[in-house]
Amino acid sequence: MYQSSVLDNRLRVLTSTMDHTMSVSITLCVGAGSRYESPDLAGVSHFIEHLPFKGTRSWPTAKDVSEAIEGVGGMINASTDREMTLFWCKVARPHFQTALSVMLDMLLNPLLDPEEVEKEREIIQEELRMTYDHPTYRVDLLIDEALWPDQAMGRDVGGTPETVAAISQQSIKDYMEQQYNPANTVLAVAGNIDHQEVIDLVEKATRDWQPRKPLDWEPVSNGVSFPVVQVEQRRSDQSHVCIALPGLSLNDPDRYNLAMLNVIFGDGMSSRLFLNLREDQGLTYDVNSTIQNFRDCGSLVIYCGVEPKKSRKAIQGVMDEMKGLHKEPGEQELHKAKEYAKGRLLLRMEDTRAVTGWLAVQEMLQGKVSTPEEVVQLIDAVTPEDVARVAQYVFDPDKLRLAVVGPHRSENMFLKVLQF
């Protein structure tokens, strides 16, 4: 599926040759995220993600950067999470070399013009205020705080308007110098390209880029061993509810057992949660469950939007479905879950951008890349006994977390129903 090389400066380069495609995608993955930040620098990783788009040595303005990609019909963007920052672009094959030059210049030679940094600071503060106005975003943040209180994993990746205001320009330069180095970066390219062509171009462009030791990330601390409820009162026509449990890490051997459990439970329109809460009871338009896996922890989160007076009933419905998963699923239900998961995975692999993300993220977080075929084998190996066993472990009533954003004053009314 792919080839990989480690350059002399310790930059890891992975490529996937997809001869049938007309596009080429490039992803640069940097080990920079909220887990690397001290509380007083909360949001600095996300802040820095914005800045290379403001201008580089060869493309000195924001217009120059965007037009270099969008001007030929391509796409370019970036995102920051707890454990990494991703810069990516997708262009037609004839524009690959230019796109690669733009992407590398963004990391190696951002201008970091003080006036532009201050302008972007205000833009990021507005972004934070905008997202705080969305109840679905607020409930996501509250459930993270409930899962991982008083630590980096539970903080907003973007920081707060106050912490962003306090980040100095020198702190930005110091952090970027520390984290944005080749030993802490993975480059992935997918499309109708040749591995050696990519290596030759990257080696030339990065010959002066020197490695250094990056900051350590903050390990998770799980100190709470009783149910936690967080309520944010807000005038709204709908209550936004998240129920969560600690999950599994990226390297946990039960990871794929939990993935199949989640498909059965709440992933898709034929899941138990969707059929019960929406189709049978008509309580909600949207209900789903998702899992996240990180280096040393994970989560399983259920979300639903519901009429405020029906919130308790909806939560009770989720609790009932959780209890039911302690029994082994039928072979047919598990087979359906496996085919669903495998189908979604294999369909993603038709897209060059998805392939670069697949390669870069695994290499960054795990130091190795599993092929889709290897993952399919792991999914096929899951048994009903495996699913029931991981349900017994994950669905622990003492570890339940609940976050609600809506017209509610009391946490006690929800705490009483938070059991199964």
C-alpha positions as CSV (number, residue, x, y, z in Angstrom):
1,M,0.0,0.0,0.0
2,Y,2.8,2.4,0.8
3,Q,6.5,3.1,0.9
4,S,8.4,4.9,3.6
5,S,11.8,6.5,4.1
6,V,13.5,8.4,7.0
7,L,15.6,11.3,5.8
8,D,19.0,12.2,7.4
9,N,17.2,15.0,9.3
10,R,14.8,12.3,10.7
11,L,11.8,13.5,8.7
12,R,9.5,10.5,8.0
13,V,8.2,10.4,4.4
14,L,5.4,8.0,3.4
15,T,3.9,7.7,-0.1
16,S,1.2,5.7,-1.6
17,T,1.2,5.3,-5.4
18,M,-2.4,5.4,-6.7
19,D,-2.0,5.2,-10.5
20,H,-5.7,5.5,-11.3
21,T,-6.2,8.9,-9.6
22,M,-6.1,12.3,-11.1
23,S,-5.4,14.0,-7.8
24,V,-2.4,14.2,-5.4
25,S,-2.9,14.8,-1.7
26,I,-0.2,16.0,0.7
27,T,-0.5,15.8,4.5
28,L,2.1,17.2,7.0
29,C,1.5,15.9,10.5
30,V,3.3,17.8,13.3
31,G,3.5,16.6,16.9
32,A,1.9,19.8,18.3
33,G,-1.4,19.9,20.2
34,S,-3.0,20.8,23.5
35,R,-1.4,17.8,25.3
36,Y,2.0,19.6,24.7
37,E,0.9,22.9,26.2
38,S,1.2,24.3,29.7
39,P,-2.1,25.8,31.1
40,D,-0.8,29.4,30.5
41,L,-0.1,28.5,26.8
42,A,-3.4,26.8,26.2
43,G,-4.3,27.3,22.6
44,V,-0.8,28.0,21.3
45,S,-0.8,24.9,19.0
46,H,-4.1,26.0,17.4
47,F,-2.9,29.6,17.2
48,I,0.3,28.5,15.3
49,E,-1.8,26.4,12.9
50,H,-3.3,29.6,11.6
51,L,-0.1,31.5,11.0
52,P,1.6,29.8,8.1
53,F,-1.5,30.7,6.0
54,K,-0.7,34.4,6.5
55,G,2.5,34.2,4.4
56,T,5.8,32.4,3.8
57,R,9.1,33.4,2.3
58,S,8.1,32.4,-1.2
59,W,4.4,33.2,-0.9
60,P,4.5,36.3,1.3
61,T,0.8,37.1,1.7
62,A,-2.3,35.1,2.7
63,K,-3.6,35.7,-0.8
64,D,-0.4,34.3,-2.4
65,V,-0.7,31.1,-0.2
66,S,-4.3,30.4,-0.9
67,E,-4.1,31.3,-4.7
68,A,-1.2,29.0,-5.2
69,I,-3.5,26.1,-4.3
70,E,-7.1,27.3,-4.9
71,G,-6.0,29.1,-8.0
72,V,-5.5,25.7,-9.7
73,G,-8.7,24.2,-8.3
74,G,-7.1,22.6,-5.3
75,M,-8.0,22.6,-1.6
76,I,-5.9,23.5,1.4
77,N,-6.6,23.5,5.1
78,A,-5.3,22.5,8.5
79,S,-6.6,21.3,11.9
80,T,-5.3,21.0,15.4
81,D,-6.2,18.3,18.0
82,R,-4.8,17.2,21.3
83,E,-1.9,15.2,19.9
84,M,-1.1,16.7,16.5
85,T,-1.6,19.4,14.0
86,L,-2.4,18.5,10.4
87,F,-1.7,20.6,7.3
88,W,-3.1,19.2,4.1
89,C,-3.8,20.0,0.5
90,K,-5.3,18.2,-2.6
91,V,-4.5,19.2,-6.1
92,A,-4.6,17.9,-9.7
93,R,-1.5,15.9,-10.6
94,P,0.1,18.6,-12.8
95,H,0.3,20.9,-9.8
96,F,1.9,18.5,-7.4
97,Q,5.3,20.0,-7.2
98,T,4.1,23.5,-6.6
99,A,1.7,22.3,-3.9
100,L,4.5,20.4,-2.2
101,S,6.7,23.5,-2.3
102,V,3.9,25.6,-0.7
103,M,3.3,23.1,2.0
104,L,6.9,22.8,3.0
105,D,7.4,26.5,2.9
106,M,4.5,27.0,5.3
107,L,6.3,24.8,7.9
108,L,9.9,25.8,7.2
109,N,9.6,29.5,6.4
110,P,6.4,31.2,7.8
111,L,6.9,34.9,8.0
112,L,5.2,35.3,11.4
113,D,4.9,39.0,10.7
114,P,4.0,40.7,14.1
115,E,1.2,42.7,12.6
116,E,-0.4,39.6,11.0
117,V,0.0,37.6,14.2
118,E,-1.9,40.3,16.2
119,K,-4.6,40.3,13.5
120,E,-4.9,36.5,13.6
121,R,-5.1,36.6,17.4
122,E,-8.3,38.6,17.2
123,I,-9.6,36.3,14.5
124,I,-9.0,33.2,16.7
125,Q,-10.7,34.9,19.7
126,E,-13.7,35.5,17.4
127,E,-13.6,31.8,16.3
128,L,-13.7,30.8,20.0
129,R,-16.6,33.1,20.8
130,M,-18.5,31.8,17.7
131,T,-18.1,28.1,18.7
132,Y,-19.1,28.9,22.3
133,D,-22.4,30.1,21.0
134,H,-23.1,26.6,19.5
135,P,-24.7,24.3,22.1
136,T,-23.4,21.2,20.3
137,Y,-19.8,22.5,20.7
138,R,-20.4,23.5,24.3
139,V,-21.7,20.0,25.3
140,D,-18.7,18.4,23.6
141,L,-16.3,20.6,25.6
142,L,-18.2,19.9,28.9
143,I,-18.1,16.1,28.4
144,D,-14.3,16.3,27.8
145,E,-14.0,18.3,31.0
146,A,-16.0,15.6,32.8
147,L,-13.9,12.8,31.4
148,W,-10.5,14.4,32.0
149,P,-10.9,17.2,34.7
150,D,-8.1,19.6,35.4
151,Q,-5.7,18.4,32.7
152,A,-4.8,19.0,29.0
153,M,-7.0,16.2,27.7
154,G,-10.1,18.0,29.1
155,R,-9.2,21.5,27.9
156,D,-10.5,23.2,24.7
157,V,-7.9,22.7,22.0
158,G,-8.3,26.3,21.0
159,G,-7.7,27.6,24.5
160,T,-9.9,30.5,25.7
161,P,-10.1,34.1,24.6
162,E,-8.1,35.0,27.7
163,T,-5.3,32.5,27.2
164,V,-5.0,33.4,23.5
165,A,-4.8,37.1,24.4
166,A,-1.9,36.3,26.8
167,I,0.3,34.2,24.4
168,S,3.3,36.3,23.5
169,Q,4.9,36.5,20.1
170,Q,8.1,35.1,21.6
171,S,6.2,32.2,23.0
172,I,4.8,31.4,19.6
173,K,8.3,31.5,18.0
174,D,9.8,29.4,20.8
175,Y,7.0,26.7,20.7
176,M,7.1,26.5,16.9
177,E,10.9,26.2,16.9
178,Q,10.6,23.3,19.5
179,Q,7.8,21.4,17.9
180,Y,8.0,22.2,14.2
181,N,11.1,20.2,13.5
182,P,11.7,17.2,11.2
183,A,12.1,14.7,14.0
184,N,8.6,15.6,15.1
185,T,7.0,15.7,11.6
186,V,5.5,13.1,9.2
187,L,4.9,13.9,5.5
188,A,2.5,11.7,3.6
189,V,1.8,11.9,-0.2
190,A,-0.8,9.9,-2.1
191,G,-1.7,9.9,-5.8
192,N,-0.2,9.2,-9.2
193,I,3.3,9.8,-7.9
194,D,6.6,7.9,-7.5
195,H,8.2,7.5,-4.1
196,Q,11.7,8.4,-5.3
197,E,10.3,11.6,-7.0
198,V,8.9,12.7,-3.7
199,I,12.0,11.9,-1.7
200,D,14.2,13.8,-4.2
201,L,12.0,16.9,-3.9
202,V,11.7,16.8,-0.2
203,E,15.4,16.2,0.5
204,K,16.3,19.2,-1.6
205,A,13.7,21.5,0.1
206,T,14.5,20.4,3.7
207,R,18.3,20.0,3.6
208,D,18.7,22.9,6.1
209,W,15.9,21.8,8.4
210,Q,17.5,20.5,11.6
211,P,16.0,18.1,14.1
212,R,15.7,18.7,17.8
213,K,14.0,17.2,20.8
214,P,10.3,18.2,21.1
215,L,8.4,18.8,24.2
216,D,6.8,15.9,26.1
217,W,3.0,15.4,26.0
218,E,1.0,15.3,29.3
219,P,-0.1,11.8,30.3
220,V,-3.7,11.4,31.3
221,S,-4.8,11.3,34.9
222,N,-8.0,9.3,35.8
223,G,-8.7,10.3,39.3
224,V,-12.5,10.3,39.4
225,S,-14.3,7.0,40.3
226,F,-17.9,8.0,40.5
227,P,-20.6,9.4,38.1
228,V,-20.1,13.0,37.1
229,V,-22.8,15.4,35.8
230,Q,-22.2,18.8,34.3
231,V,-25.1,21.1,33.3
232,E,-24.9,24.4,31.6
233,Q,-28.1,26.3,31.7
234,R,-29.1,28.0,28.5
235,R,-32.3,29.2,26.9
236,S,-32.9,26.8,24.0
237,D,-35.7,24.8,22.4
238,Q,-33.6,21.6,22.6
239,S,-31.4,20.0,25.2
240,H,-28.0,18.8,24.0
241,V,-26.9,15.6,25.9
242,C,-23.6,13.8,25.9
243,I,-23.1,10.6,27.9
244,A,-19.5,9.3,28.0
245,L,-17.3,6.6,29.4
246,P,-13.5,6.2,29.4
247,G,-12.5,4.1,26.4
248,L,-9.3,2.4,25.1
249,S,-6.0,3.7,23.9
250,L,-4.7,3.3,20.3
251,N,-2.5,0.3,21.4
252,D,-5.1,-1.5,23.4
253,P,-5.6,-5.1,22.1
254,D,-9.4,-4.7,22.6
255,R,-9.6,-1.6,20.4
256,Y,-11.3,-3.4,17.5
257,N,-13.6,-5.3,19.9
258,L,-14.8,-1.9,21.2
259,A,-15.1,-0.6,17.6
260,M,-17.6,-3.4,16.8
261,L,-19.4,-2.8,20.0
262,N,-19.8,0.9,19.1
263,V,-21.2,0.0,15.6
264,I,-23.8,-2.2,17.2
265,F,-24.6,0.4,19.9
266,G,-24.8,3.7,18.1
267,D,-23.0,4.1,14.8
268,G,-25.4,4.4,11.9
269,M,-29.2,4.3,11.3
270,S,-29.5,0.6,12.0
271,S,-27.7,0.8,15.4
272,R,-29.6,-0.1,18.6
273,L,-29.6,3.5,19.9
274,F,-31.0,4.9,16.6
275,L,-33.7,2.3,16.3
276,N,-34.8,2.7,19.9
277,L,-34.6,6.4,20.6
278,R,-35.6,7.7,17.1
279,E,-37.5,5.0,15.3
280,D,-39.3,3.3,18.2
281,Q,-39.8,6.1,20.8
282,G,-39.5,9.2,18.5
283,L,-37.5,11.0,21.1
284,T,-34.8,12.6,19.0
285,Y,-33.8,13.5,15.4
286,D,-30.2,12.7,15.9
287,V,-28.6,10.1,18.3
288,N,-25.2,8.5,17.8
289,S,-22.2,7.1,19.6
290,T,-18.5,7.6,18.7
291,I,-15.2,6.3,20.0
292,Q,-11.9,8.1,20.2
293,N,-8.5,6.5,20.7
294,F,-5.5,8.4,22.0
295,R,-2.0,7.5,23.0
296,D,-2.8,6.5,26.5
297,C,-6.6,6.8,26.8
298,G,-9.9,6.9,24.9
299,S,-13.6,7.6,25.1
300,L,-17.0,6.4,24.1
301,V,-19.4,9.3,23.7
302,I,-23.2,9.2,23.0
303,Y,-24.8,12.4,21.8
304,C,-28.5,13.2,21.3
305,G,-30.5,16.4,20.9
306,V,-33.9,16.2,22.5
307,E,-36.9,18.3,23.7
308,P,-36.0,19.5,27.2
309,K,-38.9,17.8,29.0
310,K,-37.9,14.5,27.4
311,S,-34.3,14.6,28.4
312,R,-34.5,12.2,31.3
313,K,-36.5,9.7,29.2
314,A,-33.8,9.8,26.5
315,I,-31.0,9.3,29.0
316,Q,-32.9,6.4,30.4
317,G,-33.2,4.9,26.9
318,V,-29.4,5.1,26.5
319,M,-28.9,3.5,29.9
320,D,-31.3,0.6,28.9
321,E,-29.3,0.0,25.7
322,M,-26.0,0.0,27.6
323,K,-27.3,-2.6,30.0
324,G,-28.4,-4.8,27.0
325,L,-24.9,-4.8,25.6
326,H,-23.5,-6.9,28.5
327,K,-25.0,-9.9,26.7
328,E,-23.3,-11.4,23.6
329,P,-24.6,-10.0,20.4
330,G,-26.0,-12.5,17.8
331,E,-23.8,-13.7,15.0
332,Q,-25.9,-11.9,12.4
333,E,-25.8,-8.5,14.2
334,L,-22.1,-8.8,14.7
335,H,-21.6,-9.8,11.0
336,K,-23.5,-6.7,10.0
337,A,-21.4,-4.5,12.2
338,K,-18.2,-6.0,10.7
339,E,-19.3,-5.4,7.1
340,Y,-20.4,-1.8,8.0
341,A,-17.0,-1.0,9.5
342,K,-15.0,-2.7,6.7
343,G,-17.1,-1.0,4.0
344,R,-16.6,2.4,5.5
345,L,-12.9,1.8,5.8
346,L,-12.4,0.5,2.2
347,L,-14.5,3.3,0.7
348,R,-12.3,5.9,2.4
349,M,-9.2,4.4,0.8
350,E,-10.4,5.5,-2.7
351,D,-9.6,9.1,-1.7
352,T,-6.0,10.3,-1.8
353,R,-6.6,12.7,1.1
354,A,-8.0,9.9,3.3
355,V,-4.9,7.8,2.4
356,T,-2.5,10.5,3.4
357,G,-4.3,10.9,6.7
358,W,-4.3,7.2,7.3
359,L,-0.5,7.0,6.8
360,A,0.5,10.2,8.6
361,V,-1.6,9.8,11.7
362,Q,-0.6,6.2,12.4
363,E,3.0,6.9,11.8
364,M,2.9,9.9,14.1
365,L,1.0,8.4,17.0
366,Q,2.0,4.7,16.8
367,G,5.3,4.7,14.9
368,K,3.9,2.1,12.5
369,V,1.2,1.8,9.8
370,S,-1.3,-0.9,9.6
371,T,-2.7,-1.6,6.1
372,P,-6.4,-1.7,5.5
373,E,-6.1,-5.4,4.8
374,E,-4.5,-5.9,8.2
375,V,-7.3,-3.9,9.9
376,V,-9.9,-6.0,8.0
377,Q,-8.4,-9.1,9.4
378,L,-8.5,-7.7,13.0
379,I,-12.2,-6.8,12.5
380,D,-13.0,-10.3,11.1
381,A,-11.4,-11.9,14.2
382,V,-13.8,-10.2,16.6
383,T,-16.2,-12.7,18.3
384,P,-19.5,-12.2,20.2
385,E,-17.6,-13.1,23.4
386,D,-15.1,-10.4,22.7
387,V,-17.8,-7.8,22.4
388,A,-19.6,-8.8,25.6
389,R,-16.3,-8.9,27.5
390,V,-15.3,-5.4,26.4
391,A,-18.8,-4.1,27.2
392,Q,-18.4,-5.5,30.8
393,Y,-15.2,-3.5,31.1
394,V,-16.1,-0.2,29.4
395,F,-19.8,0.1,30.6
396,D,-18.9,0.7,34.2
397,P,-21.7,2.7,36.0
398,D,-19.1,4.3,38.3
399,K,-17.3,5.8,35.3
400,L,-20.4,7.4,33.7
401,R,-20.1,11.1,32.7
402,L,-23.0,13.3,31.6
403,A,-23.0,16.8,30.1
404,V,-26.2,18.7,29.3
405,V,-26.6,22.1,27.7
406,G,-30.2,23.4,27.8
407,P,-32.9,25.0,30.0
408,H,-32.1,23.0,33.1
409,R,-31.0,24.2,36.5
410,S,-30.3,21.1,38.5
411,E,-27.7,18.4,38.1
412,N,-29.5,16.1,40.6
413,M,-32.4,15.4,38.3
414,F,-30.0,13.8,35.9
415,L,-27.8,12.1,38.4
416,K,-30.7,9.9,39.6
417,V,-31.2,8.5,36.1
418,L,-27.5,8.0,35.4
419,Q,-27.4,4.3,36.2
420,F,-28.0,0.9,34.6
